[in-house]
């Protein structure tokens, strides 16, 4: 009789542990799917490695019939700025241009996303500088 009671208690503990392990695995899987989903959204990440502040930075959405400017402000050296790409603006063909002023007040513009479409993947842009020339390095993720 006592052995039967001990077996029941042990089985209950094992069952409880198994349920906890399964729930933990499900929670981890949900967090991973959420993280992967967030990464897959159209996020434009701009990293400034130029050694100077990118002043009065703005993103300019340009399509055949319209132009929309999104101010993003100053981007300090060694800082990152993230922007959710507005893919609802992709009427026909459109692109995104980054525009900013350097420390001398000279305006620089560069197309950073050449083609905007519904469900666009994330893009990472690194702005660096060499011999007084800004260098734009881009990488798309899917």
VEXVONU-272471 format. One line per 4 residues: their letters; for each residue x, y, z of N, C-alpha, C, O. Coordinates in pm, 1 decimal, padded with zeros to 6 digits, m for minus. Layout:
a	X Y Z X Y Z X Y Z X Y Z; ...
//
This chain:
xxxx	00082.9 m00118.5 00000.0 00000.0 00000.0 00000.0 00087.3 00124.7 00000.0 00061.5 00221.0 m00072.2; 00191.6 00120.5 00083.2 00280.7 00236.5 00092.9 00358.2 00255.4 m00036.6 00379.8 00369.2 m00078.1; 00400.6 00147.4 m00101.8 00470.6 00154.8 m00229.7 00382.5 00215.9 m00337.0 00430.3 00293.3 m00419.9; 00255.6 00182.4 m00336.4 00160.2 00234.9 m00433.2 00145.6 00385.9 m00417.0 00138.3 00457.9 m00516.5
xxxx	00141.4 00433.8 m00295.2 00129.6 00576.8 m00266.0 00255.4 00650.8 m00310.2 00246.1 00759.8 m00366.6; 00371.9 00593.5 m00285.6 00498.1 00653.0 m00326.0 00505.6 00660.7 m00478.9 00551.2 00761.0 m00533.8; 00461.3 00556.0 m00546.7 00461.7 00555.8 m00693.0 00371.0 00665.4 m00748.8 00407.5 00733.6 m00844.6; 00251.7 00682.5 m00688.5 00159.2 00786.2 m00733.7 00220.3 00925.7 m00715.8 00208.6 01011.0 m00803.9
xxxx	00284.2 00947.7 m00603.4 00346.4 01078.0 m00576.2 00459.7 01103.2 m00675.7 00473.8 01213.8 m00727.9; 00539.7 01000.5 m00701.4 00650.4 01013.8 m00796.7 00596.6 01041.8 m00937.1 00650.8 01126.6 m01008.0; 00491.0 00971.7 m00977.7 00432.7 00992.6 m01109.6 00376.5 01134.2 m01122.1 00388.2 01196.7 m01227.6; 00316.3 01184.3 m01016.0 00261.6 01319.2 m01017.1 00374.7 01422.2 m01031.3 00360.2 01520.2 m01104.3
xxxx	00486.0 01400.3 m00962.2 00600.8 01491.0 m00971.8 00659.7 01488.4 m01112.5 00693.3 01593.0 m01168.0; 00672.4 01368.8 m01170.1 00726.8 01355.7 m01305.3 00633.0 01424.6 m01404.9 00679.4 01494.7 m01494.9; 00503.6 01405.5 m01389.7 00406.1 01468.8 m01478.7 00414.0 01621.6 m01468.3 00410.1 01691.7 m01569.4; 00424.9 01671.2 m01347.2 00435.2 01815.5 m01325.8 00562.6 01870.4 m01389.6 00560.1 01976.3 m01452.4
xxxx	00672.2 01799.5 m01373.8 00799.1 01842.5 m01434.1 00789.4 01842.8 m01585.4 00836.8 01935.8 m01650.7; 00728.5 01739.7 m01641.3 00713.0 01729.8 m01785.8 00629.0 01846.3 m01839.3 00663.7 01904.7 m01941.9; 00521.8 01879.9 m01772.8 00437.2 01992.6 m01813.2 00517.4 02122.3 m01807.6 00507.5 02204.5 m01898.8; 00596.3 02142.2 m01702.5 00677.9 02263.7 m01690.5 00781.6 02273.4 m01802.4 00805.4 02381.5 m01856.1
xxxx	00842.3 02162.0 m01836.8 00941.1 02161.0 m01945.6 00873.5 02196.1 m02078.2 00926.6 02275.6 m02155.7; 00758.0 02137.8 m02104.2 00685.7 02165.4 m02228.7 00644.2 02312.2 m02235.1 00660.6 02376.1 m02339.0; 00590.9 02366.4 m02126.1 00551.4 02507.4 m02123.2 00672.2 02599.6 m02142.1 00662.1 02701.6 m02210.3; 00785.1 02564.7 m02082.8 00905.9 02645.5 m02100.0 00951.4 02644.7 m02245.7 00987.5 02749.1 m02299.9
xxxx	00950.0 02528.7 m02308.8 00988.2 02518.7 m02450.6 00894.3 02600.2 m02538.0 00938.3 02666.3 m02632.1; 00765.6 02596.0 m02507.4 00669.5 02674.0 m02584.9 00693.6 02823.3 m02567.4 00683.9 02898.6 m02664.3; 00724.7 02867.2 m02446.9 00752.2 03008.5 m02421.2 00876.7 03054.4 m02497.4 00878.0 03162.8 m02555.6; 00979.7 02972.4 m02496.7 01103.1 03005.7 m02569.7 01074.5 03011.5 m02719.5 01123.5 03101.2 m02788.2
xxxx	00996.7 02918.0 m02770.4 00962.8 02917.3 m02913.5 00884.2 03042.6 m02950.8 00908.8 03101.7 m03055.9; 00790.5 03083.5 m02866.7 00713.1 03205.1 m02894.1 00803.1 03327.9 m02897.2 00787.1 03414.3 m02983.5; 00897.2 03336.5 m02804.3 00989.2 03450.7 m02801.5 01076.5 03452.2 m02926.9 01100.8 03558.7 m02983.8; 01123.4 03335.9 m02970.2 01205.3 03328.7 m03090.9 01126.1 03371.0 m03215.0 01176.0 03446.3 m03298.5
xxxx	01002.0 03321.7 m03226.3 00919.7 03359.9 m03341.1 00891.7 03509.8 m03340.0 00892.6 03573.9 m03445.1; 00866.9 03566.2 m03221.4 00844.4 03710.8 m03211.4 00969.7 03785.8 m03255.7 00961.3 03880.1 m03334.4; 01085.1 03744.5 m03205.7 01210.8 03812.0 m03240.3 01237.9 03803.4 m03390.5 01275.4 03902.8 m03452.7; 01219.4 03686.6 m03447.8 01241.7 03668.7 m03590.9 01142.5 03754.0 m03669.5 01179.3 03814.5 m03770.2
xxxx	01019.1 03759.2 m03625.4 00918.1 03841.4 m03692.4 00951.8 03988.1 m03687.5 00934.5 04058.1 m03787.3; 00999.9 04037.9 m03573.6 01038.0 04177.8 m03560.7 01155.6 04207.6 m03652.1 01159.2 04313.2 m03715.3; 01252.0 04116.4 m03660.3 01367.9 04137.6 m03746.1 01329.0 04139.7 m03893.5 01391.8 04209.3 m03973.2; 01225.0 04063.3 m03930.5 01188.2 04052.6 m04071.0 01111.7 04175.2 m04120.1 01100.6 04196.1 m04240.9
xxxx	01058.2 04257.1 m04027.9 00988.8 04377.4 m04069.6 01084.9 04469.1 m04142.2 01206.5 04457.9 m04126.7; 01030.3 04559.3 m04221.2 01113.3 04654.6 m04295.4 01169.6 04762.6 m04205.1 01109.3 04868.9 m04190.2; 01283.0 04736.8 m04145.4 01349.1 04834.2 m04057.6 01474.8 04883.9 m04128.2 01556.5 04804.4 m04174.6; 01489.5 05015.8 m04135.8 01611.5 05075.4 m04188.2 01695.4 05116.6 m04068.1 01654.5 05202.9 m03990.4
xxxx	01812.0 05055.5 m04052.4 01903.4 05086.8 m03943.2 02020.6 05165.0 m04000.9 02089.0 05118.4 m04092.1; 02042.9 05284.2 m03947.0 02152.4 05369.2 m03993.8 02255.9 05378.3 m03881.6 02225.8 05424.3 m03771.5; 02376.5 05334.5 m03910.7 02487.7 05338.5 m03814.3 02587.9 05443.8 m03862.3 02637.4 05436.3 m03974.7; 02617.5 05541.8 m03776.6 02710.6 05647.6 m03812.1 02849.6 05615.0 m03759.1 02873.3 05622.3 m03638.5
xxxx	02941.0 05579.2 m03847.7 03081.5 05553.7 m03812.9 03172.3 05654.2 m03883.0 03287.9 05623.6 m03912.2; 03120.5 05774.0 m03910.0 03192.8 05871.5 m03991.3 03291.1 05956.9 m03912.5 03375.8 06023.7 m03971.8; 03281.6 05955.9 m03781.0 03369.2 06041.0 m03700.2 03313.5 06181.3 m03682.3 03379.0 06266.5 m03622.3; 03194.0 06206.5 m03733.3 03130.4 06336.9 m03721.8 02979.7 06319.6 m03705.8 02926.3 06211.8 m03732.0
xxxx	02911.7 06424.6 m03663.3 02766.3 06419.5 m03647.4 02700.4 06437.1 m03784.4 02740.8 06523.2 m03862.5; 02599.4 06355.6 m03812.8 02518.3 06373.6 m03933.0 02402.9 06465.5 m03892.0 02304.9 06420.6 m03832.5; 02415.3 06593.6 m03924.2 02320.9 06694.9 m03875.3 02195.9 06700.3 m03962.1 02199.6 06677.6 m04083.0; 02084.4 06731.4 m03894.8 01956.5 06752.4 m03962.7 01926.3 06640.3 m04061.8 01885.4 06666.0 m04175.1
xxxx	01946.6 06516.3 m04018.6 01924.7 06400.6 m04106.1 01776.9 06383.5 m04136.3 01690.9 06408.4 m04051.8; 01749.5 06340.9 m04257.6 01611.5 06313.5 m04295.9 01609.0 06204.7 m04401.4 01703.9 06187.0 m04477.8; 01498.5 06132.7 m04403.6 01475.0 06031.9 m04506.4 01371.1 06088.4 m04601.7 01268.9 06141.7 m04558.6; 01397.3 06076.8 m04730.9 01306.3 06130.6 m04831.5 01255.1 06014.7 m04916.7 01331.0 05950.9 m04989.6
xxxx	01123.8 05988.8 m04905.8 01058.4 05888.4 m04989.4 01024.9 05957.4 m05121.3 00959.4 06061.6 m05121.8; 01068.6 05900.8 m05231.3 01044.0 05961.0 m05362.1 00974.2 05858.4 m05450.7 01023.2 05747.0 m05469.3; 00859.2 05897.5 m05505.0 00789.3 05812.9 m05602.1 00767.7 05896.4 m05727.4 00809.4 06012.1 m05733.7; 00701.9 05836.9 m05827.6 00677.6 05909.1 m05953.2 00602.3 06039.7 m05929.8 00634.6 06142.7 m05989.1
xxxx	00502.7 06034.4 m05843.7 00412.0 06147.9 m05832.3 00424.5 06227.6 m05703.1 00357.9 06329.9 m05687.7; 00507.9 06183.1 m05610.6 00506.8 06247.6 m05479.0 00642.6 06237.2 m05411.5 00729.9 06160.6 m05452.2; 00656.7 06317.5 m05306.7 00778.6 06316.0 m05225.5 00737.1 06337.1 m05080.4 00659.0 06427.4 m05050.5; 00788.7 06254.7 m04990.8 00755.4 06264.7 m04848.9 00885.8 06269.1 m04769.6 00972.1 06183.2 m04787.5
xxxx	00900.4 06368.3 m04682.3 01021.4 06382.8 m04601.3 00992.4 06344.0 m04457.4 00894.5 06389.3 m04398.1; 01079.5 06258.9 m04401.1 01067.5 06215.3 m04262.3 01192.7 06262.0 m04187.6 01299.9 06204.3 m04205.5; 01180.4 06366.5 m04103.5 01298.2 06412.1 m04028.4 01337.3 06310.7 m03921.6 01251.6 06258.8 m03850.1; 01468.5 06282.2 m03910.8 01516.0 06190.6 m03806.5 01616.9 06257.7 m03714.5 01663.8 06195.9 m03618.9
xxxx	01651.3 06384.0 m03741.9 01738.2 06460.3 m03652.3 01884.8 06426.7 m03667.8 01925.9 06362.0 m03764.1; 01963.5 06472.2 m03570.5 02108.2 06449.0 m03572.5 02138.5 06303.9 m03534.0 02073.9 06246.1 m03446.6; 02237.7 06247.5 m03601.3 02284.6 06113.5 m03565.6 02430.7 06129.4 m03523.6 02517.2 06155.8 m03607.2; 02457.4 06113.6 m03395.9 02592.7 06130.8 m03342.6 02684.5 06019.2 m03391.7 02638.8 05911.9 m03430.9
xxxx	02814.5 06046.8 m03388.6 02913.1 05946.1 m03426.7 02901.2 05824.8 m03334.2 02880.5 05839.1 m03213.7; 02914.6 05706.6 m03391.7 02907.0 05577.9 m03321.1 02767.5 05548.4 m03266.2 02752.2 05463.7 m03178.2; 02666.0 05617.7 m03317.6 02527.8 05594.3 m03275.5 02448.6 05532.7 m03389.9 02487.1 05541.5 m03506.5; 02337.2 05470.2 m03353.6 02251.2 05402.7 m03449.7 02111.7 05461.6 m03442.7 02062.3 05495.3 m03335.1
xxxx	02049.5 05473.6 m03557.4 01912.4 05523.2 m03567.2 01831.8 05416.5 m03641.4 01877.5 05363.6 m03742.8; 01711.5 05384.7 m03591.0 01625.8 05286.0 m03657.6 01498.0 05354.8 m03705.3 01441.4 05440.2 m03637.0; 01454.7 05314.6 m03824.9 01335.0 05373.7 m03885.0 01252.9 05262.3 m03948.9 01305.4 05182.3 m04026.3; 01125.0 05257.5 m03916.6 01033.4 05160.4 m03979.3 01001.0 05211.0 m04118.7 00945.7 05319.7 m04135.3
xxxx	01036.1 05131.1 m04218.8 01011.5 05169.6 m04357.4 00860.7 05168.7 m04383.8 00792.2 05069.8 m04357.5; 00811.2 05279.4 m04435.6 00669.0 05294.0 m04466.9 00643.4 05232.8 m04604.0 00650.5 05302.2 m04705.5; 00613.5 05103.3 m04607.5 00591.5 05037.2 m04736.7 00453.9 05068.1 m04794.4 00424.9 05031.1 m04908.1; 00368.6 05135.7 m04716.9 00239.1 05177.4 m04771.4 00257.9 05293.7 m04868.3 00167.2 05326.6 m04944.7
xxxx	00373.4 05354.7 m04865.1 00403.8 05466.7 m04953.6 00451.2 05419.5 m05089.9 00472.3 05501.7 m05179.1; 00468.1 05292.4 m05108.1 00524.2 05240.8 m05233.1 00418.2 05236.4 m05343.1 00370.9 05129.7 m05382.2; 00382.8 05353.9 m05391.2 00288.0 05366.6 m05501.4 00370.9 05359.4 m05628.7 00448.9 05450.3 m05657.0; 00355.0 05253.4 m05705.1 00442.8 05236.0 m05820.0 00582.8 05208.6 m05769.6 00601.1 05133.3 m05674.0
xxxx	00679.9 05267.9 m05832.1 00817.8 05251.7 m05787.8 00856.4 05371.2 m05701.4 00827.6 05485.7 m05736.4; 00920.7 05344.7 m05589.9 00967.6 05452.6 m05502.7 01100.3 05412.8 m05440.3 01138.3 05295.7 m05440.0; 01169.9 05512.6 m05387.4 01299.8 05489.9 m05324.5 01308.6 05576.1 m05198.8 01224.1 05662.2 m05174.5; 01414.6 05550.3 m05118.5 01438.5 05631.1 m04998.5 01579.3 05688.3 m05007.7 01676.1 05616.1 m05031.9
xxxx	01588.8 05819.3 m04987.8 01716.7 05889.0 m04989.6 01745.9 05941.1 m04849.6 01657.6 05996.7 m04784.2; 01870.1 05923.2 m04803.1 01915.4 05982.1 m04677.4 01983.3 06114.4 m04710.6 02070.6 06120.3 m04797.1; 01942.6 06219.8 m04641.5 02002.5 06351.1 m04660.6 02046.6 06404.2 m04524.8 01974.0 06390.8 m04426.3; 02165.8 06464.7 m04519.0 02216.4 06521.1 m04394.2 02320.3 06628.3 m04425.2 02369.3 06638.5 m04537.7
xxxx	02352.9 06707.9 m04323.7 02459.1 06807.6 m04336.4 02579.7 06759.1 m04257.4 02565.6 06699.9 m04150.4; 02700.4 06785.3 m04312.2 02822.2 06751.4 m04238.9 02861.0 06867.6 m04147.4 02787.3 06965.5 m04135.7; 02976.8 06856.0 m04083.0 03019.6 06957.5 m03987.0 03048.6 07092.8 m04051.7 03054.9 07194.1 m03982.2; 03066.2 07095.8 m04184.6 03092.3 07221.1 m04256.5 02964.5 07282.3 m04313.1 02968.8 07388.3 m04375.5
xxxx	02851.2 07216.0 m04291.7 02723.6 07266.3 m04342.2 02692.5 07222.8 m04484.1 02594.9 07269.4 m04542.9; 02773.8 07134.3 m04540.0 02751.5 07084.0 m04675.3 02648.5 06971.0 m04669.2 02660.0 06879.8 m04587.3; 02547.7 06978.0 m04756.7 02443.6 06875.5 m04760.4 02488.2 06758.1 m04846.2 02539.7 06775.3 m04956.6; 02467.0 06637.8 m04792.3 02498.9 06514.1 m04863.4 02370.2 06433.9 m04877.2 02289.1 06430.2 m04784.7
xxxx	02351.1 06369.8 m04992.1 02233.7 06285.6 m05016.2 02277.9 06156.1 m05081.7 02366.8 06154.3 m05166.9; 02214.3 06048.8 m05040.3 02247.2 05917.1 m05096.2 02121.1 05831.5 m05095.5 02049.7 05826.5 m04995.4; 02093.7 05764.1 m05207.0 01981.9 05669.3 m05210.0 02021.9 05550.2 m05124.2 02122.8 05484.7 m05150.4; 01942.6 05522.9 m05022.0 01976.9 05414.1 m04929.7 01888.6 05290.9 m04949.0 01928.7 05179.9 m04913.9
xxxx	01769.8 05309.5 m05004.2 01683.8 05197.7 m05042.6 01638.0 05229.2 m05184.5 01559.2 05321.3 m05206.0; 01687.0 05153.7 m05279.4 01661.1 05183.8 m05419.7 01521.6 05149.6 m05466.5 01473.5 05206.2 m05564.7; 01455.7 05057.6 m05397.8 01322.8 05015.2 m05441.8 01242.5 04975.3 m05319.3 01277.2 04879.5 m05250.3; 01135.1 05048.5 m05292.3 01048.1 05020.1 m05178.5 00926.2 04944.0 m05229.0 00864.2 04984.1 m05327.5
xxxx	00891.8 04834.4 m05161.9 00776.9 04753.1 m05200.5 00712.2 04696.6 m05075.0 00772.6 04694.4 m04967.8; 00588.4 04650.9 m05090.1 00516.0 04590.6 m04976.8 00593.5 04471.4 m04923.4 00636.8 04385.6 m05000.4; 00611.4 04465.4 m04791.0 00681.2 04354.0 m04728.6 00832.3 04361.2 m04743.9 00900.5 04258.9 m04737.1; 00885.0 04481.5 m04764.6 01030.1 04498.2 m04783.3 01105.6 04443.1 m04662.3 01059.4 04453.7 m04548.7
xxxx	01221.0 04384.8 m04688.3 01302.0 04329.6 m04579.7 01380.2 04441.8 m04512.0 01381.8 04555.2 m04560.0; 01443.5 04410.0 m04403.0 01520.7 04508.8 m04328.3 01651.3 04541.2 m04399.7 01707.9 04457.5 m04469.9; 01697.7 04663.8 m04380.3 01820.0 04711.8 m04442.7 01906.6 04778.5 m04337.0 01857.0 04851.9 m04251.5; 02035.8 04752.1 m04343.7 02131.2 04814.3 m04251.4 02225.6 04900.1 m04334.4 02283.6 04853.0 m04432.2
xxxx	02240.8 05025.5 m04295.4 02327.2 05118.9 m04365.6 02433.5 05168.2 m04268.8 02401.6 05212.9 m04158.7; 02559.0 05160.2 m04309.2 02668.8 05213.2 m04228.9 02727.1 05331.5 m04305.0 02765.7 05319.6 m04421.3; 02733.0 05447.1 m04236.6 02791.2 05567.4 m04295.9 02930.3 05584.4 m04235.4 02944.9 05597.9 m04113.9; 03031.2 05583.6 m04320.4 03168.5 05604.8 m04273.7 03230.0 05715.8 m04358.9 03165.9 05769.3 m04449.4
xxxx	03353.4 05748.9 m04328.8 03417.6 05859.9 m04398.8 03564.3 05827.2 m04418.9 03630.5 05775.4 m04329.0; 03615.0 05858.0 m04538.7 03754.9 05837.7 m04570.5 03799.0 05949.1 m04664.4 03734.4 05973.7 m04766.3; 03909.1 06016.7 m04630.8 03960.4 06127.0 m04713.4 03851.5 06229.6 m04745.0 03836.1 06270.5 m04860.1; 03776.2 06271.1 m04643.3 03667.7 06369.6 m04656.8 03554.6 06324.8 m04748.2 03473.9 06407.7 m04790.2
xxxx	03546.4 06196.2 m04780.2 03437.4 06141.7 m04861.6 03352.9 06048.3 m04774.5 03405.9 05960.4 m04706.5; 03221.9 06068.5 m04777.5 03132.8 05979.0 m04704.9 03114.7 05851.0 m04785.4 03099.6 05854.5 m04907.5; 03116.5 05738.6 m04715.5 03102.0 05606.5 m04777.4 02976.7 05542.2 m04718.2 02959.7 05538.4 m04596.4; 02889.7 05492.1 m04804.9 02764.5 05431.8 m04763.0 02769.5 05282.8 m04795.6 02780.8 05244.7 m04912.1
xxxx	02761.0 05199.0 m04692.9 02764.4 05054.5 m04710.7 02629.5 04999.1 m04666.7 02584.0 05026.0 m04555.5; 02566.6 04922.7 m04753.2 02430.2 04876.6 m04728.4 02424.8 04724.4 m04730.8 02495.4 04659.2 m04807.8; 02339.1 04669.1 m04644.6 02315.3 04524.5 m04643.7 02167.1 04500.0 m04618.2 02110.1 04552.7 m04522.6; 02105.6 04420.2 m04703.6 01963.8 04386.2 m04688.2 01951.8 04250.8 m04621.0 02035.9 04163.1 m04640.3
xx	01845.7 04234.2 m04541.2 01818.6 04108.5 m04471.4 01685.7 04055.3 m04517.4 01594.7 04132.2 m04548.3; 01673.8 03925.5 m04522.4 01543.9 03863.8 m04550.4 01522.5 03748.4 m04457.7 01419.0 03682.2 m04464.3
//
